[in-house]
Amino acid sequence: MSPGDFPVLKNDLLLRAARGEKTERAPVWVMRQAGRYLPEITLQPIRRYHGLLDASIIFSDILVVPQAMGMEVLMNPGPSFPDPLVTPADISKLSKNVDVNKELGYVFEAITQTRKGLEGKVPLIGFCGAPWTLFAYMIEGGGSKTLQKAKSWLFRYPEESKALLLRIADVCVDFLVGQVKAGAQLLQVFDSWAGELSPHDFDEFSLPTLKHISTQVRLRLSEENIPSVPMTLFAKGANFALSKLAQEGGYDVLGLDWCIDPVEARRIVGDKVALQGNMDPNVLYGGRDAIERTVKRMSEAFRAGGGGWIANLGHGITPGVDPEDMRWFLECVHKYSSAQ
């Protein structure tokens, strides 16, 4: 699809902030806003919070990439892999060549339909999981508190681990490029378990694949004469890596969790990248006064730091949040993030 095939974008606040521009107020969206706490999916939050959300994100799951590589994923209710990778010999069970158009064409179709359905109200975000996070799921067989199995692979089979991480990264590249072709206007890579690695292990195993994705996606789009789109990386818990990610990562935006002060984050990254975040999602359970106080403080901190800022939570919204408290969060961002 080309830009001319879609309605004209009426609200480009997100894209301007992602490029590092100072905006009249912070654009705001919420990780997992599609389908996590509302029974409805991608377009519903935009309709429900008319004029309050500045982006839509496709309703999908990061584990579609392992599925495309030939692994079975069950949801009961959390994700589980009935046949996880136990030793490097199991890598042979994965598909040698992954055709993302064949395996994930349904995601691309959903993106195109959603982009048209948005009628240009806000940009559409595409995404994927980061290779380390996907690798961990594929070996652990589901969620884990210690990631003992996945980390054991890194230490016991370092070269095989790096080779598998790169294979996952290549599928991620194909998937993200396909999403842009289908209509995604910004891309986000979720490294949800980045903070489970030591700084050394993050540098050795995760960072190279994150750089590979940002470099190859831009290269592929350029080769196909497709306009580049901003790219965001959310490496949860990896605040130790902010400086290196800003300098070397190749992303336009770095997402922050709630465990770092925005002023400190801006000091670390300088003017290299825009920032996204970073309210603790649990504040949404603390009542309207707590939400307002926290958003006010967050807005003052990001404004003091300067540079592009996209307001968000420091991780995904959880299912028990009252949708009206979510609305209050959005209203408070509009009120307190406006340029003075």
Legacy VTK file of the C-alpha trace (Angstrom):
# vtk DataFile Version 3.0
C-alpha trace
ASCII
DATASET POLYDATA
POINTS 340 float
0.000 0.000 0.000
1.166 3.567 -0.588
0.280 6.652 1.497
-2.123 7.727 -1.235
-4.210 4.601 -0.617
-5.136 5.791 2.877
-7.069 8.733 4.355
-4.988 11.848 5.037
-3.559 11.925 8.574
-5.231 14.676 10.630
-3.223 14.290 13.862
0.546 13.924 13.444
1.461 14.868 17.022
2.924 11.403 17.725
5.098 11.424 14.615
6.401 14.929 15.316
7.300 14.043 18.914
8.968 10.825 17.732
11.191 12.917 15.463
12.285 14.887 18.523
10.209 17.992 17.871
8.816 20.005 20.750
5.032 19.683 20.545
2.196 21.859 21.826
1.347 19.030 24.231
2.556 15.488 24.666
0.941 12.934 22.364
-0.416 10.112 24.478
-1.255 6.448 23.993
-1.110 3.431 26.297
0.661 0.112 25.818
-1.931 -2.676 25.576
-4.691 -0.094 25.052
-6.237 -2.470 22.506
-8.068 -5.302 24.158
-6.394 -5.525 27.556
-8.908 -3.722 29.812
-11.638 -3.051 27.228
-13.537 -6.005 25.789
-13.159 -4.445 22.342
-10.089 -4.179 20.156
-7.993 -1.847 18.007
-10.455 0.834 16.902
-12.582 0.843 20.043
-10.234 2.894 22.273
-10.053 5.594 19.575
-13.855 5.805 19.478
-14.306 5.566 23.231
-11.676 8.198 24.029
-12.460 10.442 21.081
-9.940 13.250 20.823
-7.887 11.988 23.776
-5.665 9.267 22.240
-3.013 10.218 19.704
-2.220 6.753 18.358
-3.759 3.389 17.660
-1.837 0.142 18.035
-2.779 -3.046 16.253
-4.355 -5.729 18.442
-1.920 -8.615 18.124
0.629 -10.544 20.198
4.407 -10.604 20.186
4.336 -14.420 20.003
3.089 -14.486 16.404
6.796 -14.499 15.412
7.603 -17.839 17.120
4.359 -19.158 15.610
5.529 -18.086 12.159
8.785 -19.935 12.822
6.845 -23.158 13.357
6.208 -23.256 17.103
2.807 -23.951 18.615
1.525 -21.322 21.051
-1.493 -21.899 23.291
-3.298 -19.298 25.415
-4.587 -20.819 28.661
-5.003 -18.057 29.782
-1.376 -16.913 29.514
0.819 -17.986 26.594
2.409 -21.410 26.707
4.494 -23.472 24.300
3.625 -27.171 24.602
6.880 -28.107 22.830
9.560 -25.571 23.888
13.183 -25.641 22.765
15.151 -27.714 25.291
18.577 -28.045 23.649
20.110 -26.517 20.498
19.226 -29.747 18.663
15.597 -28.617 18.891
16.355 -25.609 16.668
16.074 -28.020 13.726
12.318 -28.163 14.429
11.971 -24.516 13.401
11.101 -23.554 9.843
14.239 -22.938 7.788
12.705 -20.205 5.656
9.842 -18.153 7.039
7.519 -16.481 4.538
5.941 -13.752 6.658
3.377 -12.933 3.968
2.118 -16.514 4.139
2.408 -16.986 7.914
1.473 -13.487 9.113
-0.524 -12.118 6.194
-3.568 -11.914 8.462
-1.741 -9.315 10.596
-0.919 -7.248 7.504
-4.558 -7.410 6.363
-5.702 -6.279 9.812
-3.267 -3.343 9.697
-4.532 -2.208 6.295
-8.171 -2.498 7.367
-7.467 -0.675 10.637
-5.527 2.124 8.936
-8.497 2.722 6.641
-10.952 2.399 9.526
-9.102 5.070 11.520
-9.992 7.573 8.778
-6.795 9.519 9.443
-7.786 10.385 13.017
-4.466 9.156 14.502
-1.392 7.214 13.305
-1.277 3.423 13.507
1.554 1.689 15.380
2.917 -1.682 14.321
5.118 -3.763 16.601
7.021 -6.932 17.372
8.716 -8.536 20.335
12.484 -8.223 20.622
14.566 -11.324 19.841
15.768 -11.869 23.435
12.240 -11.702 24.822
10.913 -14.070 22.124
13.910 -16.409 22.592
13.130 -16.576 26.311
9.487 -17.527 25.693
10.504 -20.159 23.145
12.828 -21.848 25.662
10.944 -21.290 28.918
7.709 -22.493 27.344
5.823 -19.507 28.782
6.255 -16.803 31.373
8.912 -17.250 34.048
10.032 -15.461 37.213
13.697 -16.471 36.886
14.227 -17.200 33.154
16.524 -19.979 34.352
16.176 -22.098 31.214
16.652 -19.227 28.761
19.616 -17.785 30.626
21.191 -21.237 30.931
21.188 -21.365 27.122
23.085 -18.064 26.925
25.785 -19.340 29.268
25.902 -22.982 28.168
25.371 -22.498 24.417
26.454 -18.909 23.690
27.155 -19.310 19.960
24.018 -21.343 19.267
22.035 -18.757 21.253
23.437 -15.888 19.192
22.647 -17.723 15.955
19.048 -18.347 17.054
18.638 -14.752 18.252
19.747 -13.538 14.822
17.309 -15.887 13.071
14.509 -14.467 15.209
15.734 -10.932 14.422
15.572 -11.601 10.682
11.942 -12.697 10.962
11.235 -9.570 13.025
12.734 -7.423 10.257
10.532 -9.063 7.611
7.508 -8.705 9.875
8.106 -5.010 10.615
8.777 -4.133 6.965
5.563 -5.947 6.050
3.668 -3.928 8.630
4.910 -0.652 7.144
3.917 -1.823 3.667
0.479 -2.664 5.071
0.037 0.806 6.588
1.840 1.056 9.960
3.128 4.612 10.520
5.410 3.979 13.522
7.038 0.765 14.759
7.736 -0.345 18.311
9.993 -3.188 19.460
9.105 -4.607 22.883
12.031 -6.085 24.835
9.918 -6.893 27.867
12.598 -9.006 29.563
15.620 -6.814 28.767
16.019 -5.979 32.461
16.507 -9.644 33.342
19.965 -9.532 31.737
23.098 -8.112 33.316
24.577 -5.124 31.440
27.275 -7.413 30.021
24.800 -10.051 28.854
22.457 -7.412 27.415
25.371 -6.015 25.377
26.393 -9.471 24.200
23.051 -11.087 23.427
20.240 -8.525 23.093
21.791 -5.281 21.855
23.278 -6.705 18.612
19.869 -8.025 17.546
18.126 -4.747 18.430
20.652 -2.852 16.295
20.217 -5.416 13.516
16.470 -4.774 13.469
16.706 -0.964 13.364
19.430 -1.038 10.686
17.849 -3.666 8.456
14.303 -2.287 8.612
15.524 1.143 7.490
17.738 -0.403 4.805
14.944 -2.565 3.425
12.466 0.311 3.315
15.050 2.492 1.556
15.814 -0.217 -1.013
12.122 -0.511 -1.821
11.638 3.283 -1.996
9.234 3.200 0.931
9.372 6.262 3.231
10.984 5.448 6.566
8.832 5.533 9.718
9.914 6.382 13.286
11.004 3.425 15.397
10.617 3.046 19.167
12.416 0.592 21.430
10.999 -0.277 24.831
13.679 -2.233 26.713
11.893 -2.656 30.043
14.180 -2.604 33.065
17.290 -1.836 31.006
17.804 1.737 32.170
21.495 0.844 32.534
21.616 0.696 28.717
19.930 4.032 27.924
23.140 5.825 26.993
24.325 3.045 24.694
20.878 2.624 23.131
20.636 6.351 22.451
24.108 6.449 20.896
24.124 3.153 18.998
20.662 1.604 18.967
19.345 3.277 15.838
15.896 4.044 17.263
14.117 7.409 17.215
12.361 6.896 20.553
13.304 5.043 23.730
10.507 3.905 26.014
11.049 4.255 29.752
9.657 2.175 32.581
8.620 3.929 35.810
11.906 3.176 37.598
13.813 6.186 36.265
13.225 9.894 36.654
12.537 11.558 33.279
15.030 14.355 33.994
17.754 11.779 34.654
16.773 9.819 31.528
17.053 12.958 29.397
20.437 13.772 30.943
21.662 10.305 30.006
20.411 10.243 26.403
21.040 13.909 25.553
19.256 15.067 22.427
19.821 11.835 20.489
16.323 10.402 20.918
12.775 11.212 21.950
11.475 9.577 25.133
8.238 7.730 25.868
6.598 6.927 29.200
6.563 6.509 32.057
3.796 6.407 34.708
3.602 3.278 36.875
0.512 1.436 35.514
-0.620 0.690 39.075
-1.263 4.389 39.698
-4.398 3.794 37.599
-5.747 1.846 40.609
-4.936 4.652 43.037
-7.889 6.941 42.369
-8.324 10.201 40.469
-6.245 12.354 42.835
-3.247 10.018 42.617
-3.514 9.864 38.829
-3.654 13.652 38.546
-0.745 14.215 40.954
1.418 11.682 39.162
0.661 12.963 35.664
1.375 16.536 36.780
4.728 15.507 38.251
5.591 13.383 35.217
4.705 16.195 32.811
6.809 18.720 34.709
9.783 16.352 34.678
9.619 15.559 30.975
9.102 19.221 30.097
12.075 20.194 32.282
14.251 17.668 30.490
13.267 18.984 27.061
13.214 17.115 23.754
10.492 15.006 22.182
8.180 13.252 24.632
5.358 10.757 24.075
3.258 10.237 27.204
2.518 6.633 28.108
2.649 4.207 31.002
5.889 2.566 32.091
4.485 -0.819 31.007
1.176 -2.154 29.695
-2.210 -1.352 31.191
-3.673 -4.262 33.183
-7.143 -5.799 32.833
-8.660 -4.541 36.093
-8.361 -0.821 35.296
-11.645 1.103 35.211
-11.934 2.542 31.671
-13.050 5.853 33.197
-9.814 6.059 35.196
-7.958 5.526 31.935
-9.961 8.449 30.520
-8.933 10.609 33.484
-5.274 9.732 32.867
-5.598 10.875 29.242
-7.405 14.076 30.249
-4.696 14.861 32.805
-1.966 14.375 30.197
-3.748 16.844 27.905
-4.035 19.330 30.741
-0.567 19.136 32.299
1.624 18.404 29.285
0.521 21.467 27.337
3.435 23.779 26.609
3.412 26.686 29.015
LINES 1 341
340 0 1 2 3 4 5 6 7 8 9 10 11 12 13 14 15 16 17 18 19 20 21 22 23 24 25 26 27 28 29 30 31 32 33 34 35 36 37 38 39 40 41 42 43 44 45 46 47 48 49 50 51 52 53 54 55 56 57 58 59 60 61 62 63 64 65 66 67 68 69 70 71 72 73 74 75 76 77 78 79 80 81 82 83 84 85 86 87 88 89 90 91 92 93 94 95 96 97 98 99 100 101 102 103 104 105 106 107 108 109 110 111 112 113 114 115 116 117 118 119 120 121 122 123 124 125 126 127 128 129 130 131 132 133 134 135 136 137 138 139 140 141 142 143 144 145 146 147 148 149 150 151 152 153 154 155 156 157 158 159 160 161 162 163 164 165 166 167 168 169 170 171 172 173 174 175 176 177 178 179 180 181 182 183 184 185 186 187 188 189 190 191 192 193 194 195 196 197 198 199 200 201 202 203 204 205 206 207 208 209 210 211 212 213 214 215 216 217 218 219 220 221 222 223 224 225 226 227 228 229 230 231 232 233 234 235 236 237 238 239 240 241 242 243 244 245 246 247 248 249 250 251 252 253 254 255 256 257 258 259 260 261 262 263 264 265 266 267 268 269 270 271 272 273 274 275 276 277 278 279 280 281 282 283 284 285 286 287 288 289 290 291 292 293 294 295 296 297 298 299 300 301 302 303 304 305 306 307 308 309 310 311 312 313 314 315 316 317 318 319 320 321 322 323 324 325 326 327 328 329 330 331 332 333 334 335 336 337 338 339
